[in-house]
Amino acid sequence: MTQHEMVAVEELVREIARALVDEPEAVEVQTVARDESTILKLRVAPGDVGKVIGKQGRTARSVRTILSAVSMKLHHRYTLDILEEDEEA
């Protein structure tokens, strides 16, 4: 797992989120690297949380499916956490 690949995956999630929300400048992605996996913590404006989760979680599930495909290609597990406004990063 190279630093370049990790930055590319982080940027992928950031761009997907920016395309979904009304306030793209508020999108933040923080990575927490572990030995065998990386957690991507996504924070958006409070009014946009529903847009990245989607009806019945469909949008979030779709982004996680994309991350799963990337994980298989890069042989490194990625998980996505969507943070609510009151959660700490």
C-alpha positions as YAML, in Angstrom:
chain: A
units: angstrom
residues:
- id: 1
  name: MET
  ca: [0.00, 0.00, 0.00]
- id: 2
  name: THR
  ca: [1.66, 3.18, -1.14]
- id: 3
  name: GLN
  ca: [1.02, 6.71, 0.06]
- id: 4
  name: HIS
  ca: [0.00, 7.65, -3.50]
- id: 5
  name: GLU
  ca: [-2.72, 4.98, -3.58]
- id: 6
  name: MET
  ca: [-4.05, 6.09, -0.19]
- id: 7
  name: VAL
  ca: [-4.25, 9.72, -1.34]
- id: 8
  name: ALA
  ca: [-5.98, 8.65, -4.57]
- id: 9
  name: VAL
  ca: [-8.66, 6.71, -2.67]
- id: 10
  name: GLU
  ca: [-9.17, 9.63, -0.27]
- id: 11
  name: GLU
  ca: [-9.55, 11.99, -3.23]
- id: 12
  name: LEU
  ca: [-12.03, 9.59, -4.89]
- id: 13
  name: VAL
  ca: [-14.29, 9.64, -1.83]
- id: 14
  name: ARG
  ca: [-13.95, 13.43, -1.52]
- id: 15
  name: GLU
  ca: [-14.97, 13.99, -5.15]
- id: 16
  name: ILE
  ca: [-17.94, 11.61, -4.93]
- id: 17
  name: ALA
  ca: [-19.15, 13.41, -1.80]
- id: 18
  name: ARG
  ca: [-18.67, 16.85, -3.40]
- id: 19
  name: ALA
  ca: [-20.81, 15.79, -6.34]
- id: 20
  name: LEU
  ca: [-23.65, 14.77, -3.99]
- id: 21
  name: VAL
  ca: [-23.88, 17.70, -1.57]
- id: 22
  name: ASP
  ca: [-25.10, 21.31, -1.72]
- id: 23
  name: GLU
  ca: [-22.02, 22.63, 0.13]
- id: 24
  name: PRO
  ca: [-19.01, 20.95, -1.53]
- id: 25
  name: GLU
  ca: [-16.52, 23.23, 0.23]
- id: 26
  name: ALA
  ca: [-17.57, 21.70, 3.59]
- id: 27
  name: VAL
  ca: [-16.58, 18.15, 2.56]
- id: 28
  name: GLU
  ca: [-13.70, 16.75, 4.63]
- id: 29
  name: VAL
  ca: [-12.14, 13.29, 4.42]
- id: 30
  name: GLN
  ca: [-9.78, 12.11, 7.14]
- id: 31
  name: THR
  ca: [-7.84, 8.86, 6.84]
- id: 32
  name: VAL
  ca: [-6.95, 6.63, 9.75]
- id: 33
  name: ALA
  ca: [-4.42, 4.04, 8.58]
- id: 34
  name: ARG
  ca: [-4.12, 0.74, 10.38]
- id: 35
  name: ASP
  ca: [-1.97, -2.30, 9.60]
- id: 36
  name: GLU
  ca: [-4.42, -4.12, 7.38]
- id: 37
  name: SER
  ca: [-7.07, -1.48, 6.73]
- id: 38
  name: THR
  ca: [-7.74, 2.21, 6.36]
- id: 39
  name: ILE
  ca: [-10.78, 4.02, 7.72]
- id: 40
  name: LEU
  ca: [-12.01, 7.00, 5.73]
- id: 41
  name: LYS
  ca: [-13.98, 9.42, 7.91]
- id: 42
  name: LEU
  ca: [-16.29, 11.60, 5.83]
- id: 43
  name: ARG
  ca: [-17.67, 14.82, 7.28]
- id: 44
  name: VAL
  ca: [-20.10, 17.06, 5.39]
- id: 45
  name: ALA
  ca: [-22.24, 20.07, 6.31]
- id: 46
  name: PRO
  ca: [-25.07, 19.15, 8.72]
- id: 47
  name: GLY
  ca: [-27.72, 19.72, 6.05]
- id: 48
  name: ASP
  ca: [-25.94, 17.41, 3.60]
- id: 49
  name: VAL
  ca: [-25.62, 14.29, 5.78]
- id: 50
  name: GLY
  ca: [-28.85, 12.89, 4.36]
- id: 51
  name: LYS
  ca: [-27.62, 13.38, 0.81]
- id: 52
  name: VAL
  ca: [-24.51, 11.25, 1.31]
- id: 53
  name: ILE
  ca: [-26.48, 8.58, 3.19]
- id: 54
  name: GLY
  ca: [-29.42, 8.52, 0.78]
- id: 55
  name: LYS
  ca: [-32.82, 6.91, 1.13]
- id: 56
  name: GLN
  ca: [-32.51, 3.78, 3.26]
- id: 57
  name: GLY
  ca: [-28.72, 4.18, 3.08]
- id: 58
  name: ARG
  ca: [-28.53, 3.41, -0.63]
- id: 59
  name: THR
  ca: [-26.07, 6.15, -1.53]
- id: 60
  name: ALA
  ca: [-23.72, 5.29, 1.35]
- id: 61
  name: ARG
  ca: [-23.95, 1.61, 0.39]
- id: 62
  name: SER
  ca: [-23.05, 2.48, -3.21]
- id: 63
  name: VAL
  ca: [-19.96, 4.44, -2.13]
- id: 64
  name: ARG
  ca: [-18.97, 1.54, 0.12]
- id: 65
  name: THR
  ca: [-19.38, -0.83, -2.85]
- id: 66
  name: ILE
  ca: [-16.98, 1.30, -4.87]
- id: 67
  name: LEU
  ca: [-14.53, 1.24, -1.95]
- id: 68
  name: SER
  ca: [-14.88, -2.53, -1.80]
- id: 69
  name: ALA
  ca: [-13.92, -2.81, -5.47]
- id: 70
  name: VAL
  ca: [-10.92, -0.52, -4.88]
- id: 71
  name: SER
  ca: [-9.97, -2.61, -1.85]
- id: 72
  name: MET
  ca: [-9.89, -5.76, -3.94]
- id: 73
  name: LYS
  ca: [-7.76, -4.13, -6.63]
- id: 74
  name: LEU
  ca: [-5.26, -2.61, -4.19]
- id: 75
  name: HIS
  ca: [-5.28, -5.58, -1.77]
- id: 76
  name: HIS
  ca: [-5.97, -3.25, 1.14]
- id: 77
  name: ARG
  ca: [-9.26, -2.92, 3.03]
- id: 78
  name: TYR
  ca: [-10.99, 0.48, 3.10]
- id: 79
  name: THR
  ca: [-14.00, 1.32, 5.23]
- id: 80
  name: LEU
  ca: [-16.14, 4.46, 5.17]
- id: 81
  name: ASP
  ca: [-17.51, 6.21, 8.25]
- id: 82
  name: ILE
  ca: [-19.95, 9.05, 7.69]
- id: 83
  name: LEU
  ca: [-19.71, 11.33, 10.68]
- id: 84
  name: GLU
  ca: [-22.69, 13.17, 12.09]
- id: 85
  name: GLU
  ca: [-22.16, 16.79, 13.10]
- id: 86
  name: ASP
  ca: [-21.76, 15.97, 16.80]
- id: 87
  name: GLU
  ca: [-19.22, 13.16, 16.34]
- id: 88
  name: GLU
  ca: [-15.51, 13.70, 16.86]
- id: 89
  name: ALA
  ca: [-13.18, 12.86, 13.99]
...
